[in-house]
Amino acid sequence: MNLRQCVYSYGERGFDDHFTTVAPTTRDGRFATGTKLSDTADTAPTCGRGDGNVNPIPLLSGTKALSRT
């Protein structure tokens, strides 16, 4: 199981405020993230693109693979 966390920023200077998603928050994929069941561990998170005013911060986003056993 792969747990994903995506961090986004917004504000006048681009990094004024942050928010974190661990579950999808919109149906259109702008803030996509969440848990994925797979036999292969993720090495990087798959984050949504944001919406132009709110942008992903790849350095602060991450994934953690958990064993099923």
PAKOL-421500 format. One record per atom (N, C-alpha, C): residue in one letter; residue number from 0; x, y, z; atom name. Coordinates in steps of 0.05 Angstrom, whole numbers, plus 32768, in hexadecimal, padded with zeros to 4 digits. Last residue first. Example, Ala and Ser with C-alpha at 12.3 -4.5 7.8 and 13.67 -1.06 7.14 Angstrom:
REM residues 2
  papa  tipa    c1    c2    c3  voke
     S     1  8101  7FD3  808E     N
     S     1  8111  7FEB  808F    CA
     S     1  8102  8001  809D     C
     A     0  8108  7F8E  809C     N
     A     0  80F6  7FA6  809C    CA
     A     0  8108  7FBE  809C     C
REM end
This chain:
REM residues 69
  papa  tipa    c1    c2    c3  voke
     T    68  802D  7F6C  8060     N
     T    68  8032  7F57  8074    CA
     T    68  803B  7F62  808E     C
     R    67  802B  7F96  803E     N
     R    67  8011  7F89  8045    CA
     R    67  8015  7F73  805A     C
     S    66  8053  7FCF  804D     N
     S    66  8051  7FB3  8046    CA
     S    66  8035  7FA8  804E     C
     L    65  804E  8010  8032     N
     L    65  804A  7FFF  8049    CA
     L    65  8046  7FE2  803F     C
     A    64  8071  8048  801B     N
     A    64  8066  802E  8014    CA
     A    64  8065  801D  802D     C
     K    63  8064  808B  8017     N
     K    63  806E  8076  8029    CA
     K    63  8060  805C  8021     C
     T    62  8075  80C9  7FF9     N
     T    62  8066  80B0  7FF9    CA
     T    62  8073  809D  800C     C
     G    61  806D  8112  7FF7     N
     G    61  807B  80F9  7FFA    CA
     G    61  8068  80E1  7FF8     C
     S    60  8080  8158  7FF3     N
     S    60  806D  8142  7FEE    CA
     S    60  807C  8128  7FF1     C
     L    59  80A8  817E  7FF4     N
     L    59  809A  8178  800D    CA
     L    59  8086  8162  800B     C
     L    58  80B9  8181  7FBF     N
     L    58  80CD  817C  7FD4    CA
     L    58  80C0  8174  7FEF     C
     P    57  808C  8190  7FA1     N
     P    57  8096  8175  7FA0    CA
     P    57  80A9  816E  7FB6     C
     I    56  8056  81B2  7FAD     N
     I    56  8072  81B5  7FB5    CA
     I    56  807E  8199  7FB6     C
     P    55  8023  81CA  7F7F     N
     P    55  8030  81B5  7F8F    CA
     P    55  804D  81BC  7F96     C
     N    54  7FFE  8208  7F87     N
     N    54  8011  81F7  7F78    CA
     N    54  801E  81E2  7F8A     C
     V    53  7FC9  8231  7F7C     N
     V    53  7FD4  821E  7F90    CA
     V    53  7FE5  820A  7F80     C
     N    52  7FBD  824A  7F4E     N
     N    52  7FC1  825B  7F66    CA
     N    52  7FCE  824B  7F7C     C
     G    51  7FBE  821C  7F2E     N
     G    51  7FCA  8235  7F24    CA
     G    51  7FCF  8249  7F3B     C
     D    50  7FAD  81EF  7F49     N
     D    50  7F9A  81FD  7F38    CA
     D    50  7FA4  8218  7F2E     C
     G    49  7FCE  81AE  7F4A     N
     G    49  7FC5  81C7  7F56    CA
     G    49  7FB2  81D5  7F44     C
     R    48  7FD9  817D  7F33     N
     R    48  7FE8  8195  7F29    CA
     R    48  7FE1  81AF  7F37     C
     G    47  7FE0  8147  7F63     N
     G    47  7FD2  8157  7F4F    CA
     G    47  7FE1  8170  7F48     C
     C    46  8016  8118  7F6A     N
     C    46  8006  812E  7F74    CA
     C    46  7FF8  813C  7F5C     C
     T    45  8030  80DF  7F7B     N
     T    45  8022  80E9  7F64    CA
     T    45  800F  80FF  7F6D     C
     P    44  8070  80D7  7F9B     N
     P    44  8053  80DB  7F9B    CA
     P    44  8049  80E4  7F80     C
     A    43  809F  80A2  7F8E     N
     A    43  8099  80BF  7F8E    CA
     A    43  807A  80C2  7F8E     C
     T    42  80A1  806D  7F90     N
     T    42  80B9  807A  7F98    CA
     T    42  80B5  8099  7F99     C
     D    41  8074  803A  7FA6     N
     D    41  8078  8053  7F98    CA
     D    41  8093  805F  7FA2     C
     A    40  807C  7FF3  7FA0     N
     A    40  807E  800B  7FB0    CA
     A    40  8082  8024  7F9F     C
     T    39  804E  7FC6  7F84     N
     T    39  8067  7FD5  7F80    CA
     T    39  8066  7FEF  7F91     C
     D    38  801D  7FB2  7F8A     N
     D    38  8033  7FA0  7F91    CA
     D    38  804E  7FAE  7F8F     C
     S    37  7FEE  7FE1  7FA6     N
     S    37  7FFE  7FD8  7F90    CA
     S    37  8013  7FC4  7F9B     C
     L    36  7FBF  8013  7FB5     N
     L    36  7FC7  7FF7  7FB9    CA
     L    36  7FD6  7FED  7FA1     C
     K    35  7FC8  8053  7FCB     N
     K    35  7FC7  8042  7FB3    CA
     K    35  7FCF  8026  7FBB     C
     T    34  7FAD  808F  7FE7     N
     T    34  7FB8  8074  7FEB    CA
     T    34  7FB4  8064  7FD1     C
     G    33  7FBB  80D2  7FCE     N
     G    33  7FAD  80BD  7FDD    CA
     G    33  7FBB  80A3  7FDD     C
     T    32  7FAB  8105  7F9E     N
     T    32  7FBE  80F7  7FB0    CA
     T    32  7FAF  80E0  7FBC     C
     A    31  7F9B  8140  7F7A     N
     A    31  7F9B  8123  7F7C    CA
     A    31  7FB1  8119  7F8F     C
     F    30  7F88  8173  7F70     N
     F    30  7F96  816E  7F89    CA
     F    30  7F96  8150  7F8F     C
     R    29  7F71  8170  7F3D     N
     R    29  7F84  8186  7F43    CA
     R    29  7F94  8181  7F5C     C
     G    28  7F4B  8149  7F2F     N
     G    28  7F67  8141  7F32    CA
     G    28  7F7B  8157  7F39     C
     D    27  7F15  8152  7F2F     N
     D    27  7F24  8157  7F16    CA
     D    27  7F41  8152  7F18     C
     R    26  7F00  814C  7F61     N
     R    26  7EFB  8137  7F4D    CA
     R    26  7F0B  813A  7F34     C
     T    25  7F28  815A  7F9A     N
     T    25  7F18  8163  7F84    CA
     T    25  7F15  814C  7F70     C
     T    24  7F47  8140  7FBF     N
     T    24  7F35  8155  7FC9    CA
     T    24  7F23  8160  7FB3     C
     P    23  7F61  8100  7FD2     N
     P    23  7F58  8113  7FBD    CA
     P    23  7F44  8127  7FC7     C
     A    22  7F8A  8104  800D     N
     A    22  7F74  80F8  7FFF    CA
     A    22  7F6C  810B  7FE9     C
     V    21  7FAF  8122  8022     N
     V    21  7FB5  8106  8023    CA
     V    21  7F9E  80F6  8017     C
     T    20  7FCC  8162  801A     N
     T    20  7FB6  8150  8014    CA
     T    20  7FC0  8133  8017     C
     T    19  7FDB  819F  803B     N
     T    19  7FE3  8183  8035    CA
     T    19  7FCA  8173  802F     C
     F    18  7FED  81E2  802E     N
     F    18  7FDA  81CF  8037    CA
     F    18  7FE2  81B3  802D     C
     H    17  800A  8222  8040     N
     H    17  800D  8207  8036    CA
     H    17  7FF4  81F6  803E     C
     D    16  801B  8266  802F     N
     D    16  800B  8252  803D    CA
     D    16  800E  8237  8030     C
     D    15  8045  827F  8012     N
     D    15  803A  828B  802A    CA
     D    15  802B  8277  803B     C
     F    14  805F  8275  7FE2     N
     F    14  8064  8262  7FF8    CA
     F    14  8059  826E  8013     C
     G    13  804E  829C  7FBE     N
     G    13  8050  8280  7FB5    CA
     G    13  8054  826C  7FCC     C
     R    12  8044  82CF  7FCD     N
     R    12  8060  82C9  7FC7    CA
     R    12  8064  82AB  7FBF     C
     E    11  800C  82CB  7FD6     N
     E    11  8017  82E0  7FC4    CA
     E    11  8034  82DA  7FBB     C
     G    10  7FF8  8286  7FD5     N
     G    10  7FFC  82A0  7FE2    CA
     G    10  800A  82B2  7FCE     C
     Y     9  8005  8240  7FDF     N
     Y     9  7FF7  8256  7FD3    CA
     Y     9  7FFD  8270  7FE2     C
     S     8  8019  81FB  7FD6     N
     S     8  801D  8216  7FE1    CA
     S     8  800C  822A  7FD2     C
     Y     7  8012  81B6  7FEB     N
     Y     7  800D  81CC  7FD8    CA
     Y     7  8012  81E7  7FE6     C
     V     6  8025  8173  7FF0     N
     V     6  8025  818E  7FFD    CA
     V     6  8023  81A3  7FE7     C
     C     5  800C  8132  7FF6     N
     C     5  8015  8148  7FE4    CA
     C     5  8011  8162  7FF3     C
     Q     4  8019  80F0  8004     N
     Q     4  8013  810A  8010    CA
     Q     4  801D  811F  7FFD     C
     R     3  8005  80AB  8002     N
     R     3  8010  80C3  7FF5    CA
     R     3  8007  80DC  8004     C
     L     2  8015  8068  800C     N
     L     2  8008  8080  8018    CA
     L     2  8015  8098  800C     C
     N     1  800C  802B  7FEF     N
     N     1  801B  8044  7FED    CA
     N     1  800B  805B  7FF8     C
     M     0  8011  7FE9  8000     N
     M     0  8000  8000  8000    CA
     M     0  8012  8019  8000     C
REM end
